[in-house]
Amino acid sequence: MNNNWQVYIILCSDNSLYTGISNDVERRMQQHASQRGARYFRGRQPQQLVYLESGHNRSSASIREAAIKKLHRLNKEALIRSRGNEMMVAEDIQCAEKPA
């Protein structure tokens, strides 16, 4: 079983929180920043990866993503604060600059 899928939350330019999954978060962040990612980023830019949860397979990552997306913002913020140990990893992954 492939357990290298991750669930992530991105803080966006409009202060919204986007939740997604990937087996390569750095690549996915670059896709979001260059408009090749989710449609959600049309009209807003990813600013910072604020949450990263590892150790999932594709199925469990999708289930966890759906559960997080159903949370109210305050609960998402509490989740982000509670996982400070993984935030150091998230801070190392920066959004790519949008091409000129």
Phi and psi restraints in degrees (range 20) as a CNS / XPLOR table:
assign (resid 1 and name C) (resid 2 and name N)
       (resid 2 and name CA) (resid 2 and name C) 1.0 -89.1 20.0 2
assign (resid 2 and name N) (resid 2 and name CA)
       (resid 2 and name C) (resid 3 and name N) 1.0 105.4 20.0 2
assign (resid 2 and name C) (resid 3 and name N)
       (resid 3 and name CA) (resid 3 and name C) 1.0 -105.2 20.0 2
assign (resid 3 and name N) (resid 3 and name CA)
       (resid 3 and name C) (resid 4 and name N) 1.0 36.5 20.0 2
assign (resid 3 and name C) (resid 4 and name N)
       (resid 4 and name CA) (resid 4 and name C) 1.0 -105.9 20.0 2
assign (resid 4 and name N) (resid 4 and name CA)
       (resid 4 and name C) (resid 5 and name N) 1.0 20.1 20.0 2
assign (resid 4 and name C) (resid 5 and name N)
       (resid 5 and name CA) (resid 5 and name C) 1.0 -85.3 20.0 2
assign (resid 5 and name N) (resid 5 and name CA)
       (resid 5 and name C) (resid 6 and name N) 1.0 145.8 20.0 2
assign (resid 5 and name C) (resid 6 and name N)
       (resid 6 and name CA) (resid 6 and name C) 1.0 -127.8 20.0 2
assign (resid 6 and name N) (resid 6 and name CA)
       (resid 6 and name C) (resid 7 and name N) 1.0 148.6 20.0 2
assign (resid 6 and name C) (resid 7 and name N)
       (resid 7 and name CA) (resid 7 and name C) 1.0 -104.8 20.0 2
assign (resid 7 and name N) (resid 7 and name CA)
       (resid 7 and name C) (resid 8 and name N) 1.0 134.3 20.0 2
assign (resid 7 and name C) (resid 8 and name N)
       (resid 8 and name CA) (resid 8 and name C) 1.0 -135.6 20.0 2
assign (resid 8 and name N) (resid 8 and name CA)
       (resid 8 and name C) (resid 9 and name N) 1.0 157.8 20.0 2
assign (resid 8 and name C) (resid 9 and name N)
       (resid 9 and name CA) (resid 9 and name C) 1.0 -127.3 20.0 2
assign (resid 9 and name N) (resid 9 and name CA)
       (resid 9 and name C) (resid 10 and name N) 1.0 132.9 20.0 2
assign (resid 9 and name C) (resid 10 and name N)
       (resid 10 and name CA) (resid 10 and name C) 1.0 -114.2 20.0 2
assign (resid 10 and name N) (resid 10 and name CA)
       (resid 10 and name C) (resid 11 and name N) 1.0 133.7 20.0 2
assign (resid 10 and name C) (resid 11 and name N)
       (resid 11 and name CA) (resid 11 and name C) 1.0 -83.1 20.0 2
assign (resid 11 and name N) (resid 11 and name CA)
       (resid 11 and name C) (resid 12 and name N) 1.0 128.0 20.0 2
assign (resid 11 and name C) (resid 12 and name N)
       (resid 12 and name CA) (resid 12 and name C) 1.0 -102.0 20.0 2
assign (resid 12 and name N) (resid 12 and name CA)
       (resid 12 and name C) (resid 13 and name N) 1.0 167.1 20.0 2
assign (resid 12 and name C) (resid 13 and name N)
       (resid 13 and name CA) (resid 13 and name C) 1.0 -61.0 20.0 2
assign (resid 13 and name N) (resid 13 and name CA)
       (resid 13 and name C) (resid 14 and name N) 1.0 -24.4 20.0 2
assign (resid 13 and name C) (resid 14 and name N)
       (resid 14 and name CA) (resid 14 and name C) 1.0 -95.5 20.0 2
assign (resid 14 and name N) (resid 14 and name CA)
       (resid 14 and name C) (resid 15 and name N) 1.0 15.8 20.0 2
assign (resid 14 and name C) (resid 15 and name N)
       (resid 15 and name CA) (resid 15 and name C) 1.0 70.8 20.0 2
assign (resid 15 and name N) (resid 15 and name CA)
       (resid 15 and name C) (resid 16 and name N) 1.0 12.5 20.0 2
assign (resid 15 and name C) (resid 16 and name N)
       (resid 16 and name CA) (resid 16 and name C) 1.0 -83.9 20.0 2
assign (resid 16 and name N) (resid 16 and name CA)
       (resid 16 and name C) (resid 17 and name N) 1.0 165.5 20.0 2
assign (resid 16 and name C) (resid 17 and name N)
       (resid 17 and name CA) (resid 17 and name C) 1.0 -115.6 20.0 2
assign (resid 17 and name N) (resid 17 and name CA)
       (resid 17 and name C) (resid 18 and name N) 1.0 124.8 20.0 2
assign (resid 17 and name C) (resid 18 and name N)
       (resid 18 and name CA) (resid 18 and name C) 1.0 -107.2 20.0 2
assign (resid 18 and name N) (resid 18 and name CA)
       (resid 18 and name C) (resid 19 and name N) 1.0 131.4 20.0 2
assign (resid 18 and name C) (resid 19 and name N)
       (resid 19 and name CA) (resid 19 and name C) 1.0 -111.1 20.0 2
assign (resid 19 and name N) (resid 19 and name CA)
       (resid 19 and name C) (resid 20 and name N) 1.0 134.7 20.0 2
assign (resid 19 and name C) (resid 20 and name N)
       (resid 20 and name CA) (resid 20 and name C) 1.0 -150.5 20.0 2
assign (resid 20 and name N) (resid 20 and name CA)
       (resid 20 and name C) (resid 21 and name N) 1.0 -179.8 20.0 2
assign (resid 20 and name C) (resid 21 and name N)
       (resid 21 and name CA) (resid 21 and name C) 1.0 -132.8 20.0 2
assign (resid 21 and name N) (resid 21 and name CA)
       (resid 21 and name C) (resid 22 and name N) 1.0 154.2 20.0 2
assign (resid 21 and name C) (resid 22 and name N)
       (resid 22 and name CA) (resid 22 and name C) 1.0 -165.4 20.0 2
assign (resid 22 and name N) (resid 22 and name CA)
       (resid 22 and name C) (resid 23 and name N) 1.0 157.9 20.0 2
assign (resid 22 and name C) (resid 23 and name N)
       (resid 23 and name CA) (resid 23 and name C) 1.0 -100.7 20.0 2
assign (resid 23 and name N) (resid 23 and name CA)
       (resid 23 and name C) (resid 24 and name N) 1.0 3.3 20.0 2
assign (resid 23 and name C) (resid 24 and name N)
       (resid 24 and name CA) (resid 24 and name C) 1.0 -150.3 20.0 2
assign (resid 24 and name N) (resid 24 and name CA)
       (resid 24 and name C) (resid 25 and name N) 1.0 86.0 20.0 2
assign (resid 24 and name C) (resid 25 and name N)
       (resid 25 and name CA) (resid 25 and name C) 1.0 -64.6 20.0 2
assign (resid 25 and name N) (resid 25 and name CA)
       (resid 25 and name C) (resid 26 and name N) 1.0 -38.1 20.0 2
assign (resid 25 and name C) (resid 26 and name N)
       (resid 26 and name CA) (resid 26 and name C) 1.0 -60.8 20.0 2
assign (resid 26 and name N) (resid 26 and name CA)
       (resid 26 and name C) (resid 27 and name N) 1.0 -45.9 20.0 2
assign (resid 26 and name C) (resid 27 and name N)
       (resid 27 and name CA) (resid 27 and name C) 1.0 -62.2 20.0 2
assign (resid 27 and name N) (resid 27 and name CA)
       (resid 27 and name C) (resid 28 and name N) 1.0 -42.0 20.0 2
assign (resid 27 and name C) (resid 28 and name N)
       (resid 28 and name CA) (resid 28 and name C) 1.0 -66.1 20.0 2
assign (resid 28 and name N) (resid 28 and name CA)
       (resid 28 and name C) (resid 29 and name N) 1.0 -38.4 20.0 2
assign (resid 28 and name C) (resid 29 and name N)
       (resid 29 and name CA) (resid 29 and name C) 1.0 -60.9 20.0 2
assign (resid 29 and name N) (resid 29 and name CA)
       (resid 29 and name C) (resid 30 and name N) 1.0 -42.5 20.0 2
assign (resid 29 and name C) (resid 30 and name N)
       (resid 30 and name CA) (resid 30 and name C) 1.0 -64.0 20.0 2
assign (resid 30 and name N) (resid 30 and name CA)
       (resid 30 and name C) (resid 31 and name N) 1.0 -38.9 20.0 2
assign (resid 30 and name C) (resid 31 and name N)
       (resid 31 and name CA) (resid 31 and name C) 1.0 -63.8 20.0 2
assign (resid 31 and name N) (resid 31 and name CA)
       (resid 31 and name C) (resid 32 and name N) 1.0 -44.6 20.0 2
assign (resid 31 and name C) (resid 32 and name N)
       (resid 32 and name CA) (resid 32 and name C) 1.0 -60.8 20.0 2
assign (resid 32 and name N) (resid 32 and name CA)
       (resid 32 and name C) (resid 33 and name N) 1.0 -43.0 20.0 2
assign (resid 32 and name C) (resid 33 and name N)
       (resid 33 and name CA) (resid 33 and name C) 1.0 -67.9 20.0 2
assign (resid 33 and name N) (resid 33 and name CA)
       (resid 33 and name C) (resid 34 and name N) 1.0 -26.9 20.0 2
assign (resid 33 and name C) (resid 34 and name N)
       (resid 34 and name CA) (resid 34 and name C) 1.0 -101.3 20.0 2
assign (resid 34 and name N) (resid 34 and name CA)
       (resid 34 and name C) (resid 35 and name N) 1.0 15.9 20.0 2
assign (resid 34 and name C) (resid 35 and name N)
       (resid 35 and name CA) (resid 35 and name C) 1.0 67.3 20.0 2
assign (resid 35 and name N) (resid 35 and name CA)
       (resid 35 and name C) (resid 36 and name N) 1.0 15.8 20.0 2
assign (resid 35 and name C) (resid 36 and name N)
       (resid 36 and name CA) (resid 36 and name C) 1.0 -101.2 20.0 2
assign (resid 36 and name N) (resid 36 and name CA)
       (resid 36 and name C) (resid 37 and name N) 1.0 5.7 20.0 2
assign (resid 36 and name C) (resid 37 and name N)
       (resid 37 and name CA) (resid 37 and name C) 1.0 -98.8 20.0 2
assign (resid 37 and name N) (resid 37 and name CA)
       (resid 37 and name C) (resid 38 and name N) 1.0 -143.2 20.0 2
assign (resid 37 and name C) (resid 38 and name N)
       (resid 38 and name CA) (resid 38 and name C) 1.0 -65.0 20.0 2
assign (resid 38 and name N) (resid 38 and name CA)
       (resid 38 and name C) (resid 39 and name N) 1.0 147.1 20.0 2
assign (resid 38 and name C) (resid 39 and name N)
       (resid 39 and name CA) (resid 39 and name C) 1.0 -59.8 20.0 2
assign (resid 39 and name N) (resid 39 and name CA)
       (resid 39 and name C) (resid 40 and name N) 1.0 -23.2 20.0 2
assign (resid 39 and name C) (resid 40 and name N)
       (resid 40 and name CA) (resid 40 and name C) 1.0 -53.4 20.0 2
assign (resid 40 and name N) (resid 40 and name CA)
       (resid 40 and name C) (resid 41 and name N) 1.0 -30.4 20.0 2
assign (resid 40 and name C) (resid 41 and name N)
       (resid 41 and name CA) (resid 41 and name C) 1.0 -88.0 20.0 2
assign (resid 41 and name N) (resid 41 and name CA)
       (resid 41 and name C) (resid 42 and name N) 1.0 7.4 20.0 2
assign (resid 41 and name C) (resid 42 and name N)
       (resid 42 and name CA) (resid 42 and name C) 1.0 -80.0 20.0 2
assign (resid 42 and name N) (resid 42 and name CA)
       (resid 42 and name C) (resid 43 and name N) 1.0 115.4 20.0 2
assign (resid 42 and name C) (resid 43 and name N)
       (resid 43 and name CA) (resid 43 and name C) 1.0 96.2 20.0 2
assign (resid 43 and name N) (resid 43 and name CA)
       (resid 43 and name C) (resid 44 and name N) 1.0 -4.8 20.0 2
assign (resid 43 and name C) (resid 44 and name N)
       (resid 44 and name CA) (resid 44 and name C) 1.0 -147.9 20.0 2
assign (resid 44 and name N) (resid 44 and name CA)
       (resid 44 and name C) (resid 45 and name N) 1.0 156.4 20.0 2
assign (resid 44 and name C) (resid 45 and name N)
       (resid 45 and name CA) (resid 45 and name C) 1.0 -116.7 20.0 2
assign (resid 45 and name N) (resid 45 and name CA)
       (resid 45 and name C) (resid 46 and name N) 1.0 144.8 20.0 2
assign (resid 45 and name C) (resid 46 and name N)
       (resid 46 and name CA) (resid 46 and name C) 1.0 -70.3 20.0 2
assign (resid 46 and name N) (resid 46 and name CA)
       (resid 46 and name C) (resid 47 and name N) 1.0 134.8 20.0 2
assign (resid 46 and name C) (resid 47 and name N)
       (resid 47 and name CA) (resid 47 and name C) 1.0 -105.5 20.0 2
assign (resid 47 and name N) (resid 47 and name CA)
       (resid 47 and name C) (resid 48 and name N) 1.0 -47.5 20.0 2
assign (resid 47 and name C) (resid 48 and name N)
       (resid 48 and name CA) (resid 48 and name C) 1.0 -156.3 20.0 2
assign (resid 48 and name N) (resid 48 and name CA)
       (resid 48 and name C) (resid 49 and name N) 1.0 139.1 20.0 2
assign (resid 48 and name C) (resid 49 and name N)
       (resid 49 and name CA) (resid 49 and name C) 1.0 -77.3 20.0 2
assign (resid 49 and name N) (resid 49 and name CA)
       (resid 49 and name C) (resid 50 and name N) 1.0 118.2 20.0 2
assign (resid 49 and name C) (resid 50 and name N)
       (resid 50 and name CA) (resid 50 and name C) 1.0 -111.3 20.0 2
assign (resid 50 and name N) (resid 50 and name CA)
       (resid 50 and name C) (resid 51 and name N) 1.0 -8.4 20.0 2
assign (resid 50 and name C) (resid 51 and name N)
       (resid 51 and name CA) (resid 51 and name C) 1.0 -153.0 20.0 2
assign (resid 51 and name N) (resid 51 and name CA)
       (resid 51 and name C) (resid 52 and name N) 1.0 138.3 20.0 2
assign (resid 51 and name C) (resid 52 and name N)
       (resid 52 and name CA) (resid 52 and name C) 1.0 -145.5 20.0 2
assign (resid 52 and name N) (resid 52 and name CA)
       (resid 52 and name C) (resid 53 and name N) 1.0 125.4 20.0 2
assign (resid 52 and name C) (resid 53 and name N)
       (resid 53 and name CA) (resid 53 and name C) 1.0 -125.5 20.0 2
assign (resid 53 and name N) (resid 53 and name CA)
       (resid 53 and name C) (resid 54 and name N) 1.0 119.7 20.0 2
assign (resid 53 and name C) (resid 54 and name N)
       (resid 54 and name CA) (resid 54 and name C) 1.0 -105.0 20.0 2
assign (resid 54 and name N) (resid 54 and name CA)
       (resid 54 and name C) (resid 55 and name N) 1.0 174.6 20.0 2
assign (resid 54 and name C) (resid 55 and name N)
       (resid 55 and name CA) (resid 55 and name C) 1.0 89.3 20.0 2
assign (resid 55 and name N) (resid 55 and name CA)
       (resid 55 and name C) (resid 56 and name N) 1.0 18.8 20.0 2
assign (resid 55 and name C) (resid 56 and name N)
       (resid 56 and name CA) (resid 56 and name C) 1.0 -101.5 20.0 2
assign (resid 56 and name N) (resid 56 and name CA)
       (resid 56 and name C) (resid 57 and name N) 1.0 154.6 20.0 2
assign (resid 56 and name C) (resid 57 and name N)
       (resid 57 and name CA) (resid 57 and name C) 1.0 -91.6 20.0 2
assign (resid 57 and name N) (resid 57 and name CA)
       (resid 57 and name C) (resid 58 and name N) 1.0 175.1 20.0 2
assign (resid 57 and name C) (resid 58 and name N)
       (resid 58 and name CA) (resid 58 and name C) 1.0 -57.5 20.0 2
assign (resid 58 and name N) (resid 58 and name CA)
       (resid 58 and name C) (resid 59 and name N) 1.0 -42.8 20.0 2
assign (resid 58 and name C) (resid 59 and name N)
       (resid 59 and name CA) (resid 59 and name C) 1.0 -66.6 20.0 2
assign (resid 59 and name N) (resid 59 and name CA)
       (resid 59 and name C) (resid 60 and name N) 1.0 -49.5 20.0 2
assign (resid 59 and name C) (resid 60 and name N)
       (resid 60 and name CA) (resid 60 and name C) 1.0 -67.9 20.0 2
assign (resid 60 and name N) (resid 60 and name CA)
       (resid 60 and name C) (resid 61 and name N) 1.0 -31.7 20.0 2
assign (resid 60 and name C) (resid 61 and name N)
       (resid 61 and name CA) (resid 61 and name C) 1.0 -64.9 20.0 2
assign (resid 61 and name N) (resid 61 and name CA)
       (resid 61 and name C) (resid 62 and name N) 1.0 -42.1 20.0 2
assign (resid 61 and name C) (resid 62 and name N)
       (resid 62 and name CA) (resid 62 and name C) 1.0 -64.7 20.0 2
assign (resid 62 and name N) (resid 62 and name CA)
       (resid 62 and name C) (resid 63 and name N) 1.0 -40.3 20.0 2
assign (resid 62 and name C) (resid 63 and name N)
       (resid 63 and name CA) (resid 63 and name C) 1.0 -65.8 20.0 2
assign (resid 63 and name N) (resid 63 and name CA)
       (resid 63 and name C) (resid 64 and name N) 1.0 -43.9 20.0 2
assign (resid 63 and name C) (resid 64 and name N)
       (resid 64 and name CA) (resid 64 and name C) 1.0 -65.5 20.0 2
assign (resid 64 and name N) (resid 64 and name CA)
       (resid 64 and name C) (resid 65 and name N) 1.0 -41.1 20.0 2
assign (resid 64 and name C) (resid 65 and name N)
       (resid 65 and name CA) (resid 65 and name C) 1.0 -57.7 20.0 2
assign (resid 65 and name N) (resid 65 and name CA)
       (resid 65 and name C) (resid 66 and name N) 1.0 -47.2 20.0 2
assign (resid 65 and name C) (resid 66 and name N)
       (resid 66 and name CA) (resid 66 and name C) 1.0 -61.6 20.0 2
assign (resid 66 and name N) (resid 66 and name CA)
       (resid 66 and name C) (resid 67 and name N) 1.0 -40.2 20.0 2
assign (resid 66 and name C) (resid 67 and name N)
       (resid 67 and name CA) (resid 67 and name C) 1.0 -65.1 20.0 2
assign (resid 67 and name N) (resid 67 and name CA)
       (resid 67 and name C) (resid 68 and name N) 1.0 -42.5 20.0 2
assign (resid 67 and name C) (resid 68 and name N)
       (resid 68 and name CA) (resid 68 and name C) 1.0 -66.5 20.0 2
assign (resid 68 and name N) (resid 68 and name CA)
       (resid 68 and name C) (resid 69 and name N) 1.0 -41.0 20.0 2
assign (resid 68 and name C) (resid 69 and name N)
       (resid 69 and name CA) (resid 69 and name C) 1.0 -61.4 20.0 2
assign (resid 69 and name N) (resid 69 and name CA)
       (resid 69 and name C) (resid 70 and name N) 1.0 -26.3 20.0 2
assign (resid 69 and name C) (resid 70 and name N)
       (resid 70 and name CA) (resid 70 and name C) 1.0 -80.4 20.0 2
assign (resid 70 and name N) (resid 70 and name CA)
       (resid 70 and name C) (resid 71 and name N) 1.0 -13.9 20.0 2
assign (resid 70 and name C) (resid 71 and name N)
       (resid 71 and name CA) (resid 71 and name C) 1.0 -70.6 20.0 2
assign (resid 71 and name N) (resid 71 and name CA)
       (resid 71 and name C) (resid 72 and name N) 1.0 148.8 20.0 2
assign (resid 71 and name C) (resid 72 and name N)
       (resid 72 and name CA) (resid 72 and name C) 1.0 -70.6 20.0 2
assign (resid 72 and name N) (resid 72 and name CA)
       (resid 72 and name C) (resid 73 and name N) 1.0 157.8 20.0 2
assign (resid 72 and name C) (resid 73 and name N)
       (resid 73 and name CA) (resid 73 and name C) 1.0 -54.6 20.0 2
assign (resid 73 and name N) (resid 73 and name CA)
       (resid 73 and name C) (resid 74 and name N) 1.0 -44.1 20.0 2
assign (resid 73 and name C) (resid 74 and name N)
       (resid 74 and name CA) (resid 74 and name C) 1.0 -60.2 20.0 2
assign (resid 74 and name N) (resid 74 and name CA)
       (resid 74 and name C) (resid 75 and name N) 1.0 -36.9 20.0 2
assign (resid 74 and name C) (resid 75 and name N)
       (resid 75 and name CA) (resid 75 and name C) 1.0 -69.5 20.0 2
assign (resid 75 and name N) (resid 75 and name CA)
       (resid 75 and name C) (resid 76 and name N) 1.0 -36.4 20.0 2
assign (resid 75 and name C) (resid 76 and name N)
       (resid 76 and name CA) (resid 76 and name C) 1.0 -64.6 20.0 2
assign (resid 76 and name N) (resid 76 and name CA)
       (resid 76 and name C) (resid 77 and name N) 1.0 -41.8 20.0 2
assign (resid 76 and name C) (resid 77 and name N)
       (resid 77 and name CA) (resid 77 and name C) 1.0 -63.6 20.0 2
assign (resid 77 and name N) (resid 77 and name CA)
       (resid 77 and name C) (resid 78 and name N) 1.0 -39.4 20.0 2
assign (resid 77 and name C) (resid 78 and name N)
       (resid 78 and name CA) (resid 78 and name C) 1.0 -64.4 20.0 2
assign (resid 78 and name N) (resid 78 and name CA)
       (resid 78 and name C) (resid 79 and name N) 1.0 -40.2 20.0 2
assign (resid 78 and name C) (resid 79 and name N)
       (resid 79 and name CA) (resid 79 and name C) 1.0 -61.3 20.0 2
assign (resid 79 and name N) (resid 79 and name CA)
       (resid 79 and name C) (resid 80 and name N) 1.0 -45.0 20.0 2
assign (resid 79 and name C) (resid 80 and name N)
       (resid 80 and name CA) (resid 80 and name C) 1.0 -60.5 20.0 2
assign (resid 80 and name N) (resid 80 and name CA)
       (resid 80 and name C) (resid 81 and name N) 1.0 -46.0 20.0 2
assign (resid 80 and name C) (resid 81 and name N)
       (resid 81 and name CA) (resid 81 and name C) 1.0 -65.1 20.0 2
assign (resid 81 and name N) (resid 81 and name CA)
       (resid 81 and name C) (resid 82 and name N) 1.0 -33.1 20.0 2
assign (resid 81 and name C) (resid 82 and name N)
       (resid 82 and name CA) (resid 82 and name C) 1.0 -73.7 20.0 2
assign (resid 82 and name N) (resid 82 and name CA)
       (resid 82 and name C) (resid 83 and name N) 1.0 -15.5 20.0 2
assign (resid 82 and name C) (resid 83 and name N)
       (resid 83 and name CA) (resid 83 and name C) 1.0 -109.8 20.0 2
assign (resid 83 and name N) (resid 83 and name CA)
       (resid 83 and name C) (resid 84 and name N) 1.0 39.3 20.0 2
assign (resid 83 and name C) (resid 84 and name N)
       (resid 84 and name CA) (resid 84 and name C) 1.0 -55.5 20.0 2
assign (resid 84 and name N) (resid 84 and name CA)
       (resid 84 and name C) (resid 85 and name N) 1.0 -28.1 20.0 2
assign (resid 84 and name C) (resid 85 and name N)
       (resid 85 and name CA) (resid 85 and name C) 1.0 -65.8 20.0 2
assign (resid 85 and name N) (resid 85 and name CA)
       (resid 85 and name C) (resid 86 and name N) 1.0 -29.5 20.0 2
assign (resid 85 and name C) (resid 86 and name N)
       (resid 86 and name CA) (resid 86 and name C) 1.0 -91.8 20.0 2
assign (resid 86 and name N) (resid 86 and name CA)
       (resid 86 and name C) (resid 87 and name N) 1.0 -11.6 20.0 2
assign (resid 86 and name C) (resid 87 and name N)
       (resid 87 and name CA) (resid 87 and name C) 1.0 -65.6 20.0 2
assign (resid 87 and name N) (resid 87 and name CA)
       (resid 87 and name C) (resid 88 and name N) 1.0 -28.4 20.0 2
assign (resid 87 and name C) (resid 88 and name N)
       (resid 88 and name CA) (resid 88 and name C) 1.0 -61.4 20.0 2
assign (resid 88 and name N) (resid 88 and name CA)
       (resid 88 and name C) (resid 89 and name N) 1.0 -38.5 20.0 2
assign (resid 88 and name C) (resid 89 and name N)
       (resid 89 and name CA) (resid 89 and name C) 1.0 -64.7 20.0 2
assign (resid 89 and name N) (resid 89 and name CA)
       (resid 89 and name C) (resid 90 and name N) 1.0 -45.1 20.0 2
assign (resid 89 and name C) (resid 90 and name N)
       (resid 90 and name CA) (resid 90 and name C) 1.0 -62.2 20.0 2
assign (resid 90 and name N) (resid 90 and name CA)
       (resid 90 and name C) (resid 91 and name N) 1.0 -36.5 20.0 2
assign (resid 90 and name C) (resid 91 and name N)
       (resid 91 and name CA) (resid 91 and name C) 1.0 -67.3 20.0 2
assign (resid 91 and name N) (resid 91 and name CA)
       (resid 91 and name C) (resid 92 and name N) 1.0 -22.8 20.0 2
assign (resid 91 and name C) (resid 92 and name N)
       (resid 92 and name CA) (resid 92 and name C) 1.0 -78.0 20.0 2
assign (resid 92 and name N) (resid 92 and name CA)
       (resid 92 and name C) (resid 93 and name N) 1.0 -16.1 20.0 2
assign (resid 92 and name C) (resid 93 and name N)
       (resid 93 and name CA) (resid 93 and name C) 1.0 -100.1 20.0 2
assign (resid 93 and name N) (resid 93 and name CA)
       (resid 93 and name C) (resid 94 and name N) 1.0 110.9 20.0 2
assign (resid 93 and name C) (resid 94 and name N)
       (resid 94 and name CA) (resid 94 and name C) 1.0 -101.5 20.0 2
assign (resid 94 and name N) (resid 94 and name CA)
       (resid 94 and name C) (resid 95 and name N) 1.0 153.5 20.0 2
assign (resid 94 and name C) (resid 95 and name N)
       (resid 95 and name CA) (resid 95 and name C) 1.0 -72.5 20.0 2
assign (resid 95 and name N) (resid 95 and name CA)
       (resid 95 and name C) (resid 96 and name N) 1.0 138.0 20.0 2
assign (resid 95 and name C) (resid 96 and name N)
       (resid 96 and name CA) (resid 96 and name C) 1.0 -71.7 20.0 2
assign (resid 96 and name N) (resid 96 and name CA)
       (resid 96 and name C) (resid 97 and name N) 1.0 147.9 20.0 2
assign (resid 96 and name C) (resid 97 and name N)
       (resid 97 and name CA) (resid 97 and name C) 1.0 -67.6 20.0 2
assign (resid 97 and name N) (resid 97 and name CA)
       (resid 97 and name C) (resid 98 and name N) 1.0 141.4 20.0 2
assign (resid 97 and name C) (resid 98 and name N)
       (resid 98 and name CA) (resid 98 and name C) 1.0 -69.1 20.0 2
assign (resid 98 and name N) (resid 98 and name CA)
       (resid 98 and name C) (resid 99 and name N) 1.0 130.7 20.0 2
assign (resid 98 and name C) (resid 99 and name N)
       (resid 99 and name CA) (resid 99 and name C) 1.0 -61.4 20.0 2
assign (resid 99 and name N) (resid 99 and name CA)
       (resid 99 and name C) (resid 100 and name N) 1.0 143.9 20.0 2
